[in-house]
Amino acid sequence: MPPVHFEEGDSAFSQGTETPAPQTPAPGLLVTPSAATLLVGEPAAFSAVDDSGRPLIDVHWSLDPPLAELHVENGEITLGPKQPGHYVLTATAANQSATATIAIVADAKLPAGTVRWSLQPLPGYETLFVRQSVPGPSEVAFYSVEWSKSANAVVRALQISGQQLWTTQLSSSR
């Protein structure tokens, strides 16, 4: 199943293959979001999670090609892109690495239908569906429900930027 993605000008997720998917993640480590399209000067935050969706703090980040204004705090990296181009963000933790692809666009605004970000499912899982959250004071904008043939389903809470906030495994009713 393709990764889920959020499109500019749309308030809901869709599933499809309009943009190339990020590289297949290494088992045990993911970058959230997995891919992003940003405007020059638009800040974006990324975080790394382990194979169970827990955020990692002890992460080394690198960006190829290098880009100014990288800020790392508590395992999360924030980019302040100053020039257009295509970049690969790599997170390394516990002898594993994972990547996210980033496209920086030098326009005043993104065209309608532009994929803002996409998210790979956790290793061993597939995305079942994604739903928008109820508007409120919470940072949660979307919930992604993922399932596996060999484990209970997982719910991931996501910010509007595609960055994962938390995850929980659903219990079985068997």
C-alpha positions as CSV (number, residue, x, y, z in Angstrom):
1,M,0.0,0.0,0.0
2,P,1.4,3.5,-0.8
3,P,2.3,5.9,1.9
4,V,-0.4,8.4,3.0
5,H,0.1,12.0,2.2
6,F,-1.4,15.4,2.8
7,E,-2.0,17.7,-0.2
8,E,-1.9,21.5,-0.3
9,G,-5.4,23.0,-0.5
10,D,-7.0,19.9,1.0
11,S,-8.0,19.3,4.6
12,A,-7.9,15.5,4.4
13,F,-5.5,12.8,3.6
14,S,-5.5,10.8,0.5
15,Q,-3.7,7.7,-0.6
16,G,-1.9,7.5,-3.9
17,T,1.3,7.5,-5.8
18,E,1.5,11.1,-7.1
19,T,5.0,11.6,-5.8
20,P,7.9,9.2,-5.5
21,A,7.8,7.4,-2.2
22,P,10.7,7.8,0.2
23,Q,13.3,5.1,0.4
24,T,12.1,1.9,2.2
25,P,12.9,2.5,5.9
26,A,15.4,0.4,7.8
27,P,13.6,-1.9,10.2
28,G,13.5,-0.2,13.6
29,L,13.9,3.4,12.6
30,L,11.6,5.9,10.7
31,V,11.7,9.7,10.1
32,T,8.4,11.5,10.4
33,P,7.3,12.8,8.1
34,S,8.9,10.5,5.5
35,A,8.8,13.1,2.7
36,A,8.0,16.8,2.6
37,T,7.5,19.7,0.1
38,L,8.3,23.1,1.5
39,L,8.6,26.7,0.3
40,V,11.9,28.5,0.7
41,G,11.9,30.0,4.2
42,E,9.2,27.8,5.5
43,P,10.4,26.0,8.7
44,A,9.7,22.3,9.1
45,A,10.4,19.8,11.9
46,F,11.2,16.2,11.7
47,S,11.6,13.5,14.3
48,A,12.8,9.9,14.4
49,V,10.8,7.0,15.9
50,D,11.7,3.4,16.6
51,D,9.9,0.4,15.1
52,S,7.2,0.6,17.8
53,G,6.6,4.4,17.1
54,R,8.4,5.7,20.2
55,P,10.2,9.0,19.6
56,L,14.0,8.8,19.8
57,I,16.1,11.5,21.5
58,D,19.6,10.3,20.9
59,V,19.6,10.9,17.1
60,H,22.4,12.2,14.8
61,W,21.0,14.1,11.9
62,S,22.6,14.9,8.5
63,L,21.3,16.6,5.4
64,D,22.6,16.1,1.9
65,P,23.4,18.5,0.3
66,P,24.1,20.6,3.5
67,L,21.6,23.4,4.2
68,A,22.0,26.3,6.6
69,E,19.8,26.8,9.7
70,L,19.5,23.3,11.1
71,H,18.4,23.2,14.8
72,V,18.4,20.0,16.8
73,E,16.7,19.8,20.2
74,N,15.5,16.7,22.1
75,G,16.1,14.5,19.0
76,E,13.9,16.7,16.8
77,I,15.4,18.6,13.9
78,T,14.0,21.9,12.5
79,L,15.0,23.1,9.1
80,G,14.9,26.7,7.8
81,P,15.4,26.2,4.1
82,K,17.0,29.2,2.3
83,Q,17.3,27.8,-1.3
84,P,15.3,25.5,-3.5
85,G,16.4,22.0,-4.3
86,H,16.0,18.3,-3.3
87,Y,17.5,17.1,-0.1
88,V,17.9,13.8,1.8
89,L,17.6,14.0,5.6
90,T,19.2,11.1,7.4
91,A,18.6,10.1,11.0
92,T,21.1,7.7,12.7
93,A,20.4,6.1,16.0
94,A,21.4,2.8,17.6
95,N,23.5,1.8,14.5
96,Q,20.5,2.2,12.2
97,S,19.6,4.9,9.8
98,A,16.5,6.1,8.0
99,T,15.8,8.9,5.5
100,A,13.3,11.5,4.5
101,T,13.2,13.3,1.2
102,I,12.6,17.0,1.1
103,A,11.8,19.2,-1.8
104,I,12.2,23.0,-1.4
105,V,10.3,25.1,-3.9
106,A,11.0,28.8,-4.7
107,D,7.4,29.9,-5.4
108,A,5.2,32.3,-3.5
109,K,2.8,29.4,-2.7
110,L,2.5,25.8,-3.6
111,P,0.0,24.8,-6.3
112,A,-3.2,23.1,-5.2
113,G,-2.8,19.4,-5.1
114,T,0.9,19.6,-4.2
115,V,1.8,16.7,-1.8
116,R,2.9,18.6,1.4
117,W,4.1,15.4,3.2
118,S,3.8,11.7,3.3
119,L,4.3,9.1,6.0
120,Q,5.6,5.5,5.7
121,P,3.8,3.0,7.9
122,L,5.7,1.4,10.8
123,P,7.9,-1.5,9.8
124,G,5.7,-4.7,9.3
125,Y,2.5,-2.6,9.1
126,E,0.3,-1.2,6.4
127,T,-1.8,1.9,6.6
128,L,-5.5,1.0,6.9
129,F,-6.9,4.5,7.0
130,V,-6.2,8.1,8.1
131,R,-8.7,10.4,9.7
132,Q,-8.7,14.0,10.5
133,S,-9.0,14.7,14.3
134,V,-11.7,16.8,15.9
135,P,-10.6,20.5,16.0
136,G,-9.5,21.6,19.4
137,P,-6.6,22.6,21.6
138,S,-4.7,19.4,20.9
139,E,-1.7,19.3,18.5
140,V,-3.2,16.2,16.9
141,A,-4.4,16.9,13.4
142,F,-4.7,13.4,12.0
143,Y,-4.8,9.8,13.2
144,S,-3.2,7.0,11.1
145,V,-4.4,3.5,11.8
146,E,-2.0,0.8,10.7
147,W,-2.4,-3.0,10.8
148,S,-0.3,-6.1,10.6
149,K,-1.1,-9.7,9.9
150,S,1.0,-10.7,12.9
151,A,0.3,-7.9,15.5
152,N,-2.4,-5.7,16.8
153,A,-3.3,-2.5,15.0
154,V,-1.5,0.7,15.8
155,V,-2.8,4.3,16.0
156,R,-0.4,7.1,15.3
157,A,-1.2,10.7,16.2
158,L,0.2,13.2,13.7
159,Q,0.6,17.0,13.6
160,I,-0.5,19.0,10.6
161,S,3.1,18.9,9.5
162,G,3.1,15.1,9.3
163,Q,5.3,14.8,12.4
164,Q,4.3,12.0,14.7
165,L,3.3,13.0,18.2
166,W,2.5,9.6,19.8
167,T,1.5,6.0,19.0
168,T,-0.4,3.3,20.8
169,Q,-1.1,-0.3,20.0
170,L,-4.7,-1.4,20.1
171,S,-5.6,-4.5,22.2
172,S,-7.2,-7.6,20.6
173,S,-10.8,-8.5,21.4
174,R,-10.1,-12.2,21.0
